[in-house]
Amino acid sequence: RMALSVLLKRSQDVLHRYIEDERLSGKCPLPRQQVTEIIFVLKAVSTLIDSLKKTQPENVDSSTWAQVIALYPTLVECITCSSSEVCSALKEALVPFKDFMHPPAAKVQNGES
């Protein structure tokens, strides 16, 4: 659990740094090493979410889910990225979040839903 928490925190930090550096760089491309790092992080996030979805809910700590869900706004901030490779990896990371977006359960009234 602790390793997963550290991985998620590190991912959040890498994402924030990328967003800030991209904003500050203007039209200049970011160093290849940084682009490679963000792509790796985005793919890791996607893989992690897919793995968590296959795991029984009672086997996943609620704080882990909270950390994963907290990544979503940061991922959305990356949408304006200039690298097509980053955009592709970002899409892969955002798509699994669809499983977290369900309409509220209908209220049961008189035994009917």
Residue, then its C-alpha position, 0 to 999 in steps of 0.5 A: r500500500m505504501a509503495l502505491s501511495v508513493l507512486l501516486k504521489r510521485s505521479q502527481d508531482v511529475l504531472h504538476r511539473y510537466i504542466e508548469d514547465e509546458r506553460l512556461s516554455g511557450k512554443c519551445p519544446l520540452p526536453r525529450q527526457q521530460v516528455t519521456e517521463i510524462i509518457f511513462v507516468l501516464k501509461a503507468v496511471s492507465t495500467l494502475i487504474d486497469s489493475l485496480k478495476k480488476t481487483q475486488p473493491e474490498n481489497v483496495d484501500s479507500s485512500t488509494w482510490a482517493q489518490v487515483i481520483a485526485l489525479y483526474p483534474t491534473l490529467v485534465e490540465c494536461i489536455t493543452c499539451s503540445s506533444s502528440e505523444v503525450c496527448s496519446a498517452l494522456k488519452e489512454a490515462l483518461v479513458p479508464f476514468k469513465d468507470f468512475m463516472h456513473p449516474p447516482a443510483a435511483k432511489v427505491q420507492n415502494g419497492e420499485s426503482 
